[in-house]
């Protein structure tokens, strides 16, 4: 019997260093609803600006309604491109503000690497565990676990954090 389902796949051979990052924000307070509504258009613009190395992005994925939990998925050519964007002024400014005041939200990301490896961070994410948190022990994101590169390499050499977001500046 022949299937009526049209099945397809993709050839990722041209993307040996592909990085996929899932990001999400969970509303924790009424103020958090405003924070998500304010940041949503900014995040959309950041993807639409097509930073170097961003292959594709999908925003406004809904992970839950009660509490509101929204997310996105971004596909990067390689870790270096993703890291360069994360260290850009636009992202750095947002991240610095968020790490000083989460605005009633929790933020998380999980990153998956074509060549192997995964890393994640969960900031002010309260309530039901998200992703890896559901089965792996949580650790403080300090020292070698502070940066994505550090978490991925397990404490290997990491470039200096941009001004205003280094661990010692955040207390």
DSSP file (Angstrom, degrees, kcal/mol; ACC not computed):
  #  RESIDUE AA STRUCTURE BP1 BP2  ACC     N-H-->O    O-->H-N    N-H-->O    O-->H-N    TCO  KAPPA ALPHA  PHI   PSI    X-CA   Y-CA   Z-CA
    1    1 A X              0   0    0      0, 0.0     2,-0.3     0, 0.0     0, 0.0   0.000 360.0 360.0 360.0 130.2    0.0    0.0    0.0
    2    2 A X        -     0   0    0      1,-0.1     2,-0.2     2,-0.0     0, 0.0  -0.632 360.0-118.5 -84.4 138.5    1.4    3.4   -1.0
    3    3 A X        -     0   0    0     -2,-0.3    -1,-0.1     1,-0.1     0, 0.0  -0.501   8.2-152.4 -76.8 143.1    1.4    6.2    1.6
    4    4 A X        +     0   0    0     -2,-0.2     2,-0.5     2,-0.1    -1,-0.1   0.429  69.5 101.7 -90.8  -0.1   -0.6    9.3    0.9
    5    5 A X  S    S-     0   0    0      1,-0.0     2,-0.9     2,-0.0    -2,-0.1  -0.741  70.8-138.8 -88.7 126.0    1.8   11.3    3.1
    6    6 A X        -     0   0    0     -2,-0.5     2,-0.4     2,-0.0    -2,-0.1  -0.756  25.0-164.6 -84.6 108.7    4.3   13.4    1.2
    7    7 A X        +     0   0    0     -2,-0.9     2,-0.3     0, 0.0    -2,-0.0  -0.790  13.1 169.6 -99.6 136.9    7.6   12.9    3.2
    8    8 A X        -     0   0    0     -2,-0.4     2,-0.2     2,-0.0    -2,-0.0  -0.911  10.8-174.6-136.6 164.3   10.6   15.2    2.7
    9    9 A X        -     0   0    0     -2,-0.3     2,-0.3     2,-0.0     0, 0.0  -0.783  23.1-113.3-141.9-173.1   13.9   15.8    4.4
   10   10 A X        -     0   0    0     -2,-0.2     2,-0.8     3,-0.0    -2,-0.0  -0.934  11.7-129.5-130.1 154.1   16.7   18.3    4.0
   11   11 A X        +     0   0    0     -2,-0.3     3,-0.4     1,-0.1    -2,-0.0  -0.901  24.9 176.2-101.2 106.0   20.3   18.1    3.0
   12   12 A X    >   +     0   0    0     -2,-0.8     3,-2.3     1,-0.2     6,-0.2   0.210  45.2 114.6 -94.2  14.7   22.3   19.9    5.6
   13   13 A X  T 3  S+     0   0    0      1,-0.3     3,-0.4     2,-0.1    -1,-0.2   0.782  72.5  56.1 -56.8 -29.9   25.6   19.0    4.0
   14   14 A X  T 3  S+     0   0    0     -3,-0.4    -1,-0.3     1,-0.2     2,-0.1   0.481 104.5  57.4 -81.2  -1.5   26.4   22.7    3.2
   15   15 A X    X   +     0   0    0     -3,-2.3     3,-1.6     1,-0.1    -1,-0.2  -0.485  55.9 153.2-128.1  61.6   26.0   23.6    6.9
   16   16 A X  T 3  S+     0   0    0     -3,-0.4    -1,-0.1     1,-0.3    -2,-0.1   0.739  80.4  43.3 -65.6 -21.3   28.5   21.5    8.8
   17   17 A X  T 3  S+     0   0    0     60,-0.3    -1,-0.3    -3,-0.1    62,-0.3   0.140  82.6 154.3-109.1  19.0   28.7   24.1   11.6
   18   18 A X    <   -     0   0    0     -3,-1.6    96,-2.8    -6,-0.2     2,-0.4  -0.122  24.3-164.1 -50.9 139.4   25.0   24.8   11.9
   19   19 A X  E     -AB  76 113A   0     57,-2.3    57,-3.2    94,-0.2     2,-0.5  -0.999   4.0-165.6-128.9 129.5   23.7   26.1   15.3
   20   20 A X  E     -AB  75 112A   0     92,-2.5    92,-2.9    -2,-0.4     2,-0.5  -0.969   7.2-169.9-115.9 128.9   20.1   26.1   16.3
   21   21 A X  E     -AB  74 111A   0     53,-2.6    53,-2.5    -2,-0.5     2,-0.5  -0.977   9.3-160.2-124.1 126.9   19.0   28.1   19.3
   22   22 A X  E     -AB  73 110A   0     88,-2.8    88,-2.4    -2,-0.5     2,-0.3  -0.879  16.6-176.0 -98.5 134.4   15.7   28.0   20.9
   23   23 A X  E     +AB  72 109A   0     49,-2.5    49,-2.5    -2,-0.5     2,-0.3  -0.964   2.7 178.4-130.8 147.8   14.9   31.0   23.1
   24   24 A X  E     -AB  71 108A   0     84,-2.5    84,-2.2    -2,-0.3     2,-0.4  -0.997  20.4-153.9-150.6 155.4   11.9   31.7   25.3
   25   25 A X  E     -AB  70 107A   0     45,-3.0    45,-2.3    -2,-0.3     2,-0.5  -0.999  11.7-162.2-128.3 131.3   10.3   34.2   27.7
   26   26 A X  E     -AB  69 106A   0     80,-2.4    80,-2.1    -2,-0.4     2,-0.3  -0.959  21.1-127.3-114.4 127.5    7.9   33.2   30.4
   27   27 A X  E     + B   0 105A   0     41,-3.0    78,-0.2    -2,-0.5    40,-0.2  -0.574  31.3 170.7 -73.7 129.1    5.7   35.9   32.0
   28   28 A X        +     0   0    0     76,-3.3     2,-0.3    -2,-0.3    77,-0.2   0.660  64.0  15.6-109.6 -26.6    6.0   35.8   35.8
   29   29 A X  S  > S-     0   0    0     75,-1.6     4,-1.0    74,-0.1     3,-0.5  -0.863  85.2 -96.3-140.3 171.6    4.1   39.0   36.7
   30   30 A X  H >> S+     0   0    0     -2,-0.3     4,-1.1     1,-0.3     3,-0.8   0.892 125.4  57.0 -58.7 -39.8    1.7   41.5   35.2
   31   31 A X  H 3> S+     0   0    0      1,-0.2     4,-2.1     2,-0.2    -1,-0.3   0.848  98.4  62.9 -58.6 -33.5    4.7   43.7   34.4
   32   32 A X  H 3> S+     0   0    0     -3,-0.5     4,-2.6    72,-0.3    -1,-0.2   0.829  95.0  58.5 -62.7 -33.2    6.1   40.7   32.5
   33   33 A X  H <X S+     0   0    0     -4,-1.0     4,-2.2    -3,-0.8    -1,-0.2   0.928 108.1  46.1 -61.5 -44.3    3.3   40.8   30.0
   34   34 A X  H  X S+     0   0    0     -4,-1.1     4,-2.4     2,-0.2    -2,-0.2   0.905 110.6  53.8 -63.0 -42.3    4.2   44.4   29.2
   35   35 A X  H  X S+     0   0    0     -4,-2.1     4,-2.5    68,-0.4     5,-0.2   0.927 110.2  46.3 -59.9 -46.4    7.9   43.4   28.9
   36   36 A X  H  X S+     0   0    0     -4,-2.6     4,-2.3     1,-0.2    -1,-0.2   0.917 113.0  49.3 -64.1 -43.2    7.1   40.6   26.4
   37   37 A X  H  X S+     0   0    0     -4,-2.2     4,-0.7    -5,-0.2    -1,-0.2   0.858 114.3  46.0 -64.5 -34.9    4.9   42.9   24.4
   38   38 A X  H  X S+     0   0    0     -4,-2.4     4,-0.6    -5,-0.2    -2,-0.2   0.884 117.1  42.4 -74.3 -40.0    7.6   45.6   24.3
   39   39 A X  H  X S+     0   0    0     -4,-2.5     4,-2.7    -5,-0.2     5,-0.3   0.780  96.6  77.4 -80.9 -26.2   10.4   43.3   23.4
   40   40 A X  H  X S+     0   0    0     -4,-2.3     4,-2.4     1,-0.2    -1,-0.2   0.915  97.1  43.9 -51.1 -52.8    8.6   41.2   20.8
   41   41 A X  H  X S+     0   0    0     -4,-0.7     4,-2.4     1,-0.2    -1,-0.2   0.861 112.7  53.6 -63.1 -34.0    8.8   43.8   18.0
   42   42 A X  H  X S+     0   0    0     -4,-0.6     4,-2.1     2,-0.2    -1,-0.2   0.915 110.1  46.8 -65.0 -42.0   12.5   44.5   18.9
   43   43 A X  H  X S+     0   0    0     -4,-2.7     4,-1.9     2,-0.2    -2,-0.2   0.904 110.9  52.5 -66.5 -41.1   13.3   40.8   18.6
   44   44 A X  H  X S+     0   0    0     -4,-2.4     4,-2.6    -5,-0.3    -2,-0.2   0.922 109.8  48.6 -59.4 -44.5   11.4   40.6   15.3
   45   45 A X  H  X S+     0   0    0     -4,-2.4     4,-2.0     1,-0.2    -1,-0.2   0.892 106.4  57.2 -63.2 -39.2   13.4   43.6   13.9
   46   46 A X  H  <>S+     0   0    0     -4,-2.1     5,-0.6     1,-0.2    -1,-0.2   0.908 112.0  41.3 -60.3 -41.8   16.7   42.0   15.1
   47   47 A X  H ><5S+     0   0    0     -4,-1.9     3,-1.8     1,-0.2    -2,-0.2   0.906 112.2  54.4 -70.2 -41.5   15.9   38.9   13.0
   48   48 A X  H 3<5S+     0   0    0     -4,-2.6    -2,-0.2     1,-0.3    -1,-0.2   0.775  97.7  65.2 -64.3 -25.8   14.6   40.9   10.0
   49   49 A X  T 3<5S-     0   0    0     -4,-2.0    -1,-0.3    -5,-0.2    -2,-0.2   0.585 100.8-141.0 -71.3  -8.5   17.9   42.8   10.0
   50   50 A X  T < 5 -     0   0    0     -3,-1.8     3,-0.1    -4,-0.1    -3,-0.1   0.938  14.6-146.9  47.9  66.8   19.5   39.5    9.0
   51   51 A X    > < -     0   0    0     -5,-0.6     3,-2.5     1,-0.2    -1,-0.1  -0.234  38.8 -75.1 -57.7 153.1   22.7   39.8   11.0
   52   52 A X  T 3  S+     0   0    0      1,-0.3    33,-0.2    24,-0.0    -1,-0.2  -0.259 121.2  17.0 -53.6 125.1   25.7   38.1    9.4
   53   53 A X  T 3  S+     0   0    0      1,-0.3    24,-3.1    -3,-0.1     2,-0.7   0.251  86.5 128.1  96.0 -11.8   25.4   34.4    9.7
   54   54 A X  E <   +C   76   0A   0     -3,-2.5    -1,-0.3    22,-0.2    22,-0.2  -0.699  31.3 179.3 -79.0 117.5   21.7   34.2   10.5
   55   55 A X  E     -     0   0A   0     20,-2.7     2,-0.3    -2,-0.7    -1,-0.2   0.844  61.9 -18.5 -86.9 -37.5   20.2   31.7    8.1
   56   56 A X  E     -C   75   0A   0     19,-1.3    19,-3.0     2,-0.0    -1,-0.3  -0.972  56.8-161.2-166.2 152.0   16.6   31.8    9.2
   57   57 A X  E     -C   74   0A   0     -2,-0.3     2,-0.4    17,-0.2    17,-0.2  -0.996   5.1-165.3-143.5 149.6   14.5   32.8   12.2
   58   58 A X  E     -C   73   0A   0     15,-2.6    15,-2.6    -2,-0.3     3,-0.2  -0.963  17.6-178.1-134.1 114.6   11.0   32.0   13.5
   59   59 A X  E     +     0   0A   0     -2,-0.4    13,-0.2    13,-0.2    -2,-0.0  -0.572  54.2  44.1-105.6 171.0    9.6   34.2   16.2
   60   60 A X  E     +     0   0A   0     11,-0.4     2,-0.4     1,-0.2    12,-0.2   0.815  62.9 160.9  64.9  35.7    6.3   34.1   18.1
   61   61 A X  E     -C   71   0A   0     10,-2.7    10,-2.9    -3,-0.2     2,-0.6  -0.714  34.9-136.0 -78.3 137.0    6.2   30.4   18.8
   62   62 A X  E     +C   70   0A   0     -2,-0.4     8,-0.2     8,-0.2     3,-0.1  -0.865  29.3 173.1-101.9 122.4    3.8   29.8   21.7
   63   63 A X  E    S-     0   0A   0      6,-3.2     2,-0.3    -2,-0.6     7,-0.2   0.611  70.2 -18.9 -98.0 -17.4    5.0   27.3   24.4
   64   64 A X  E   > -C   69   0A   0      5,-1.3     5,-2.7     1,-0.1    -1,-0.4  -0.918  41.2-146.3 178.4 156.4    2.1   28.0   26.7
   65   65 A X  E   5S+C   68   0A   0     -2,-0.3     2,-0.4     3,-0.3     3,-0.4   0.731  81.7  71.7-105.4 -29.5   -0.7   30.4   27.6
   66   66 A X  T   5S+     0   0    0      1,-0.6    -1,-0.2     2,-0.1     2,-0.1  -0.820 121.2  14.2-131.7  93.0   -1.0   30.1   31.4
   67   67 A X  T   5S-     0   0    0     -2,-0.4    -1,-0.6   -40,-0.2     2,-0.1   0.549 114.0-114.1 -79.2 159.2    1.5   31.5   32.2
   68   68 A X  E   5 + C   0  65A   0     -3,-0.4   -41,-3.0    -2,-0.1     2,-0.4  -0.389  40.7 177.7 -59.4 128.8    2.2   33.1   28.8
   69   69 A X  E   < +AC  26  64A   0     -5,-2.7    -6,-3.2   -43,-0.2    -5,-1.3  -0.923   1.6 176.3-140.7 107.4    5.4   31.5   27.5
   70   70 A X  E     +AC  25  62A   0    -45,-2.3   -45,-3.0    -2,-0.4     2,-0.3  -0.756   4.1 169.0-114.3 158.9    6.6   32.6   24.0
   71   71 A X  E     -AC  24  61A   0    -10,-2.9   -10,-2.7    -2,-0.3   -11,-0.4  -0.898  19.8-143.4-155.5-176.1    9.7   31.7   22.1
   72   72 A X  E     -A   23   0A   0    -49,-2.5   -49,-2.5    -2,-0.3     2,-0.4  -0.956   9.7-141.9-151.2 164.8   11.7   31.7   19.0
   73   73 A X  E     -AC  22  58A   0    -15,-2.6   -15,-2.6    -2,-0.3     2,-0.4  -0.992  18.0-171.9-136.0 125.4   14.0   29.5   17.0
   74   74 A X  E     -AC  21  57A   0    -53,-2.5   -53,-2.6    -2,-0.4     2,-0.5  -0.957  11.5-150.6-122.6 139.5   17.0   30.9   15.2
   75   75 A X  E     -AC  20  56A   0    -19,-3.0   -20,-2.7    -2,-0.4   -19,-1.3  -0.939  16.4-168.2-111.6 121.4   19.3   29.1   12.8
   76   76 A X  E     -AC  19  54A   0    -57,-3.2   -57,-2.3    -2,-0.5   -22,-0.2  -0.851  29.3-131.3-113.2 145.9   23.0   30.3   12.6
   77   77 A X  S    S-     0   0    0    -24,-3.1   -60,-0.3    -2,-0.3     2,-0.3   0.865  88.2 -21.3 -57.5 -39.4   25.7   29.4   10.0
   78   78 A X     >  -     0   0    0    -25,-0.2     4,-1.8   -60,-0.1     3,-0.2  -0.973  68.4 -95.5-164.7 169.3   28.1   28.7   12.9
   79   79 A X  H  > S+     0   0    0     -2,-0.3     4,-3.1   -62,-0.3     5,-0.2   0.873 118.0  59.2 -63.4 -38.2   28.8   29.5   16.6
   80   80 A X  H  > S+     0   0    0      1,-0.2     4,-2.5     2,-0.2    -1,-0.2   0.893 106.1  48.0 -61.0 -40.3   31.1   32.4   15.8
   81   81 A X  H  > S+     0   0    0      2,-0.2     4,-2.1    -3,-0.2    -1,-0.2   0.929 113.9  46.6 -64.8 -45.1   28.3   34.2   13.9
   82   82 A X  H  X S+     0   0    0     -4,-1.8     4,-2.5     1,-0.2    -2,-0.2   0.922 114.1  47.9 -62.8 -43.7   25.9   33.7   16.7
   83   83 A X  H  X S+     0   0    0     -4,-3.1     4,-1.4     2,-0.2    -1,-0.2   0.890 108.5  54.2 -66.1 -39.3   28.4   34.8   19.3
   84   84 A X  H  < S+     0   0    0     -4,-2.5     3,-0.3    -5,-0.2    -1,-0.2   0.922 111.6  45.3 -61.1 -42.9   29.4   37.9   17.3
   85   85 A X  H >< S+     0   0    0     -4,-2.1     3,-1.9     1,-0.2     6,-0.4   0.919 109.1  55.3 -66.0 -42.0   25.7   38.9   17.2
   86   86 A X  H 3< S+     0   0    0     -4,-2.5    -1,-0.2     1,-0.3    -2,-0.2   0.764 110.2  47.4 -62.3 -23.5   25.3   38.2   20.9
   87   87 A X  T 3< S+     0   0    0     -4,-1.4    -1,-0.3    -3,-0.3    -2,-0.2   0.366  90.0 113.4 -97.6   3.8   28.2   40.5   21.6
   88   88 A X  S <> S-     0   0    0     -3,-1.9     4,-2.9    -4,-0.2     5,-0.2  -0.291  82.2-108.7 -71.3 162.2   26.8   43.3   19.3
   89   89 A X  H  > S+     0   0    0      1,-0.2     4,-2.6     2,-0.2     5,-0.2   0.892 116.1  54.1 -59.5 -42.9   25.7   46.6   20.8
   90   90 A X  H  > S+     0   0    0      1,-0.2     4,-1.7     2,-0.2    -1,-0.2   0.956 116.5  36.0 -58.3 -53.0   22.0   45.8   20.2
   91   91 A X  H  > S+     0   0    0     -6,-0.4     4,-3.0     1,-0.2     5,-0.2   0.906 115.4  55.4 -69.0 -41.7   22.0   42.5   22.0
   92   92 A X  H  X S+     0   0    0     -4,-2.9     4,-2.7    -7,-0.2     5,-0.2   0.906 107.4  49.9 -58.6 -43.8   24.5   43.6   24.7
   93   93 A X  H  X S+     0   0    0     -4,-2.6     4,-2.0    -5,-0.2    -1,-0.2   0.934 113.7  45.0 -62.5 -46.6   22.3   46.6   25.6
   94   94 A X  H  X S+     0   0    0     -4,-1.7     4,-2.6    -5,-0.2    -2,-0.2   0.936 115.0  48.1 -61.6 -46.2   19.2   44.4   25.9
   95   95 A X  H  X S+     0   0    0     -4,-3.0     4,-2.7     1,-0.2    -2,-0.2   0.898 109.3  52.1 -65.0 -41.8   21.1   41.7   27.8
   96   96 A X  H  X S+     0   0    0     -4,-2.7     4,-1.0    -5,-0.2    -1,-0.2   0.934 112.6  45.8 -59.5 -46.8   22.7   44.1   30.3
   97   97 A X  H  X S+     0   0    0     -4,-2.0     4,-1.8    -5,-0.2     3,-0.5   0.916 113.2  50.1 -63.2 -42.9   19.2   45.6   31.1
   98   98 A X  H  < S+     0   0    0     -4,-2.6    -2,-0.2     1,-0.2    -1,-0.2   0.918 107.1  52.9 -63.8 -43.5   17.7   42.2   31.5
   99   99 A X  H  < S+     0   0    0     -4,-2.7    -1,-0.2     1,-0.2    -2,-0.2   0.711 112.4  46.1 -68.7 -18.0   20.3   40.8   33.8
  100  100 A X  H  < S+     0   0    0     -4,-1.0     2,-0.3    -3,-0.5    -1,-0.2   0.762 135.7   4.7 -89.2 -29.2   19.8   43.8   36.1
  101  101 A X     <  -     0   0    0     -4,-1.8    -1,-0.3    -5,-0.1    -2,-0.1  -0.814  58.7-158.1-158.2 111.7   16.0   43.6   36.0
  102  102 A X    >   -     0   0    0     -2,-0.3     3,-1.2    -3,-0.2    -4,-0.1   0.484  36.3-130.1 -74.9  -0.8   14.1   40.7   34.2
  103  103 A X  T 3   -     0   0    0      1,-0.3   -68,-0.4    -5,-0.1   -67,-0.2   0.794  67.3 -53.7  61.6  29.8   11.0   42.9   34.0
  104  104 A X  T 3  S+     0   0    0      1,-0.3   -76,-3.3   -73,-0.1   -75,-1.6   0.678 118.1 101.3  79.3  16.5    8.7   40.2   35.4
  105  105 A X  E <   -B   27   0A   0     -3,-1.2     2,-0.4   -78,-0.2    -1,-0.3  -0.796  63.3-135.7-123.5 168.0    9.7   37.6   32.9
  106  106 A X  E     -B   26   0A   0    -80,-2.1   -80,-2.4    -2,-0.3     2,-0.4  -0.958  21.3-159.7-117.0 145.5   12.0   34.6   32.8
  107  107 A X  E     +BD  25 123A   0     16,-2.8    16,-3.6    -2,-0.4     2,-0.3  -0.969  14.8 166.8-127.0 142.0   14.3   34.1   29.9
  108  108 A X  E     -BD  24 122A   0    -84,-2.2   -84,-2.5    -2,-0.4     2,-0.3  -0.981  12.7-168.5-146.0 158.7   16.0   30.9   28.7
  109  109 A X  E     -BD  23 121A   0     12,-2.2    12,-2.0    -2,-0.3     2,-0.4  -0.990   5.7-163.8-145.3 150.3   17.9   29.5   25.7
  110  110 A X  E     -BD  22 120A   0    -88,-2.4   -88,-2.8    -2,-0.3     2,-0.4  -1.000  13.8-159.1-129.5 132.1   19.0   26.1   24.6
  111  111 A X  E     -BD  21 119A   0      8,-3.2     8,-1.7    -2,-0.4     2,-0.4  -0.934   4.4-166.1-119.9 134.6   21.6   25.8   21.9
  112  112 A X  E     -BD  20 118A   0    -92,-2.9   -92,-2.5    -2,-0.4     2,-0.4  -0.970   8.7-152.1-123.7 132.3   22.2   22.7   19.7
  113  113 A X  E >   -B   19   0A   0      4,-2.1     3,-2.0    -2,-0.4   -94,-0.2  -0.889  15.3-142.2-112.8 131.1   25.3   22.2   17.5
  114  114 A X  T 3  S+     0   0    0    -96,-2.8    -1,-0.1    -2,-0.4   -97,-0.1   0.859 106.4  50.6 -55.8 -38.3   25.5   20.2   14.3
  115  115 A X  T 3  S-     0   0    0    -97,-0.3    -1,-0.3     1,-0.3     2,-0.1   0.419 129.0 -84.6 -83.5   3.0   29.0   19.0   15.3
  116  116 A X  S <  S+     0   0    0     -3,-2.0    -1,-0.3     1,-0.3    -2,-0.1  -0.093  80.4  87.7 109.9 151.1   27.8   18.0   18.7
  117  117 A X        -     0   0    0     -3,-0.1    -4,-2.1    -2,-0.1     2,-0.3   0.011  41.4-149.1 103.6 150.7   27.3   19.7   22.0
  118  118 A X  E     -D  112   0A   0     -6,-0.2     2,-0.3    33,-0.1    -6,-0.2  -0.978  11.9-179.5-147.6 152.6   24.5   21.5   23.7
  119  119 A X  E     -D  111   0A   0     -8,-1.7    -8,-3.2    -2,-0.3     2,-0.3  -0.981   3.2-179.7-151.9 160.2   24.3   24.3   26.2
  120  120 A X  E     -D  110   0A   0     -2,-0.3     2,-0.3   -10,-0.2   -10,-0.2  -0.989  12.9-161.4-157.1 159.3   21.6   26.3   28.0
  121  121 A X  E     -D  109   0A   0    -12,-2.0   -12,-2.2    -2,-0.3     2,-0.4  -0.987   4.1-163.2-145.2 146.9   20.9   29.1   30.4
  122  122 A X  E     -D  108   0A   0     -2,-0.3     2,-0.6   -14,-0.2   -14,-0.2  -0.961   8.8-170.6-133.6 111.5   17.7   29.8   32.4
  123  123 A X  E    S-D  107   0A   0    -16,-3.6   -16,-2.8    -2,-0.4     3,-0.1  -0.919  72.8 -20.7-111.4 119.2   17.4   33.3   34.0
  124  124 A X  S    S+     0   0    0     -2,-0.6     2,-0.9   -18,-0.2    -1,-0.2   0.782  86.4 157.0  56.2  30.4   14.6   34.0   36.4
  125  125 A X        +     0   0    0    -18,-0.2    -1,-0.2   -19,-0.1     2,-0.2  -0.778  16.8 177.0 -88.7 107.8   12.6   31.0   35.0
  126  126 A X        +     0   0    0     -2,-0.9     2,-0.2    -3,-0.1   -20,-0.1  -0.624  37.7  25.7-106.4 166.4   10.2   30.1   37.7
  127  127 A X  S    S+     0   0    0     -2,-0.2     3,-0.1     3,-0.0    -2,-0.0  -0.542 106.5  22.4  86.8-149.2    7.6   27.4   37.8
  128  128 A X  S    S-     0   0    0     -2,-0.2     6,-0.1     1,-0.1     0, 0.0  -0.271  91.7-103.1 -57.4 132.3    7.5   24.3   35.7
  129  129 A X        -     0   0    0      4,-0.1     2,-0.4     5,-0.1    -1,-0.1  -0.214  33.6-138.0 -58.0 148.3   11.0   23.3   34.5
  130  130 A X    >   -     0   0    0     -5,-0.1     3,-2.1    -3,-0.1     4,-0.2  -0.898  49.8 -47.0-110.4 136.9   11.9   24.1   30.9
  131  131 A X  G >  S+     0   0    0     -2,-0.4     3,-2.2     1,-0.3     4,-0.3  -0.078 130.6  11.9  50.7-126.4   13.8   21.8   28.5
  132  132 A X  G >> S+     0   0    0      1,-0.3     4,-2.7     2,-0.2     3,-1.9   0.779 119.1  72.2 -55.7 -29.0   16.9   20.4   30.0
  133  133 A X  G <4 S+     0   0    0     -3,-2.1    -1,-0.3     1,-0.3    -2,-0.2   0.763  84.0  69.6 -59.0 -24.4   15.8   21.6   33.5
  134  134 A X  G <4 S+     0   0    0     -3,-2.2    -1,-0.3    -4,-0.2    -2,-0.2   0.707 121.8   8.0 -69.5 -18.8   13.2   18.9   33.5
  135  135 A X  T <4 S+     0   0    0     -3,-1.9     2,-0.3    -4,-0.3    -2,-0.2   0.547 114.5  72.9-138.0 -14.6   15.8   16.1   33.8
  136  136 A X  S  < S-     0   0    0     -4,-2.7    -1,-0.1     1,-0.1     2,-0.1  -0.811  84.5-100.3-108.8 148.2   19.3   17.5   34.4
  137  137 A X        -     0   0    0     -2,-0.3     2,-0.3     1,-0.1    -3,-0.1  -0.366  37.5-122.8 -64.7 141.5   20.5   19.1   37.6
  138  138 A X        -     0   0    0     -5,-0.1     2,-0.3    -2,-0.1    -1,-0.1  -0.645  28.3-170.1 -84.6 142.0   20.6   22.9   37.7
  139  139 A X        -     0   0    0     -2,-0.3     2,-0.2     6,-0.1     0, 0.0  -0.913  33.0 -95.2-125.9 154.4   23.8   24.8   38.4
  140  140 A X        -     0   0    0     -2,-0.3     2,-2.0     1,-0.1     5,-0.2  -0.505  33.9-125.5 -66.4 136.9   24.5   28.4   39.0
  141  141 A X  S    S+     0   0    0     -2,-0.2     2,-0.3   -19,-0.1    -1,-0.1  -0.506  70.5 120.8 -83.6  69.9   25.5   30.2   35.8
  142  142 A X    >   -     0   0    0     -2,-2.0     3,-2.4     5,-0.0     4,-0.1  -0.845  62.2  -3.2-129.3 162.8   28.7   31.5   37.4
  143  143 A X  G >  S-     0   0    0     -2,-0.3     3,-1.9     1,-0.3     4,-0.4  -0.281 136.8  -0.6  55.9-129.8   32.4   31.2   36.6
  144  144 A X  G 3  S+     0   0    0      1,-0.3    11,-0.4     2,-0.1    -1,-0.3   0.678 135.7  58.4 -66.5 -14.9   33.0   28.9   33.6
  145  145 A X  G <  S+     0   0    0     -3,-2.4    -1,-0.3     1,-0.2    -2,-0.2   0.360  83.2  87.4 -93.0   5.6   29.2   28.3   33.4
  146  146 A X  S <  S+     0   0    0     -3,-1.9     2,-0.3    -4,-0.1    -1,-0.2   0.892  87.0  44.6 -72.5 -40.8   28.5   32.1   32.9
  147  147 A X  S  > S-     0   0    0     -4,-0.4     4,-2.7    -3,-0.3     5,-0.2  -0.711  81.0-121.1-109.0 156.7   28.9   32.3   29.1
  148  148 A X  H  > S+     0   0    0     -2,-0.3     4,-2.5     1,-0.2     5,-0.2   0.911 116.1  50.8 -57.7 -44.0   27.6   30.0   26.3
  149  149 A X  H  > S+     0   0    0      1,-0.2     4,-2.6     2,-0.2     7,-0.3   0.912 110.6  49.1 -62.7 -42.2   31.2   29.4   25.2
  150  150 A X  H  >>S+     0   0    0      1,-0.2     5,-2.1     2,-0.2     4,-1.1   0.913 112.0  47.8 -63.2 -43.0   32.2   28.4   28.7
  151  151 A X  H  <5S+     0   0    0     -4,-2.7    -2,-0.2     3,-0.2    -1,-0.2   0.885 114.5  47.3 -65.3 -37.9   29.2   26.1   29.1
  152  152 A X  H  <5S+     0   0    0     -4,-2.5    -2,-0.2    -5,-0.2    -1,-0.2   0.918 120.4  35.7 -69.8 -43.8   29.9   24.5   25.7
  153  153 A X  H  <5S-     0   0    0     -4,-2.6    -1,-0.2    -5,-0.2    -2,-0.2   0.461 107.5-120.4 -92.3  -1.2   33.7   24.0   26.3
  154  154 A X  T  <5S-     0   0    0     -4,-1.1    -3,-0.2     1,-0.2    -4,-0.1   0.902  83.9 -29.9  64.7  40.9   33.4   23.2   30.0
  155  155 A X  S   <S+     0   0    0     -5,-2.1    -1,-0.2   -11,-0.4     3,-0.1   0.582  98.1 146.7  97.6  10.7   35.6   26.1   31.1
  156  156 A X        -     0   0    0     -6,-0.3    -1,-0.1    -7,-0.3    -3,-0.1   0.001  64.1 -52.1 -67.0-176.4   37.9   26.5   28.1
  157  157 A X        -     0   0    0     -4,-0.1     2,-0.4     1,-0.0    -1,-0.2  -0.361  61.9-172.0 -60.9 131.0   39.2   29.8   26.9
  158  158 A X        -     0   0    0     -3,-0.1     3,-0.1    -2,-0.1    -1,-0.0  -0.967  26.0-112.8-124.6 143.1   36.5   32.3   26.4
  159  159 A X        -     0   0    0     -2,-0.4   -10,-0.1     1,-0.1     3,-0.1  -0.341  52.4 -83.1 -65.6 157.1   36.7   35.8   24.9
  160  160 A X        -     0   0    0      1,-0.1    -1,-0.1     6,-0.0     2,-0.1  -0.309  48.2-109.3 -62.1 144.8   36.2   38.6   27.3
  161  161 A X        -     0   0    0      1,-0.1     5,-0.2    -3,-0.1     3,-0.1  -0.424  42.1 -95.4 -68.8 148.2   32.5   39.5   28.0
  162  162 A X    >   -     0   0    0      1,-0.1     3,-2.0     3,-0.1     4,-0.4  -0.280  55.6 -80.3 -60.7 152.9   31.4   42.8   26.5
  163  163 A X  T 3  S+     0   0    0      1,-0.3    -1,-0.1     2,-0.2    -3,-0.0  -0.261 117.4  24.1 -54.3 136.5   31.5   45.8   28.9
  164  164 A X  T 3  S+     0   0    0     -3,-0.1    -1,-0.3   -68,-0.0    -2,-0.1   0.273 115.6  63.7  92.0 -11.3   28.5   45.9   31.2
  165  165 A X    <   +     0   0    0     -3,-2.0    -2,-0.2   -66,-0.0    -3,-0.1   0.296  66.0 121.6-127.2   9.0   27.7   42.2   31.0
  166  166 A X  S >> S-     0   0    0     -4,-0.4     3,-1.2    -5,-0.2     4,-0.9  -0.430  73.2-114.3 -70.2 150.8   30.7   40.5   32.6
  167  167 A X  H >> S+     0   0    0      1,-0.3     3,-1.0     2,-0.2     4,-0.9   0.880 114.7  52.3 -55.0 -44.4   30.0   38.4   35.6
  168  168 A X  H 34 S+     0   0    0      1,-0.2    -1,-0.3     2,-0.2    -2,-0.0   0.722 106.6  55.0 -69.2 -19.4   31.9   40.6   38.0
  169  169 A X  H <4 S+     0   0    0     -3,-1.2    -1,-0.2     1,-0.2    -2,-0.2   0.658 106.6  51.0 -83.7 -17.0   30.0   43.7   36.8
  170  170 A X  H <<        0   0    0     -3,-1.0    -2,-0.2    -4,-0.9    -1,-0.2   0.609 360.0 360.0 -97.5 -13.8   26.6   42.1   37.5
  171  171 A X     <        0   0    0     -4,-0.9    -3,-0.1     0, 0.0    -4,-0.1   0.475 360.0 360.0  73.7 360.0   27.3   41.0   41.1
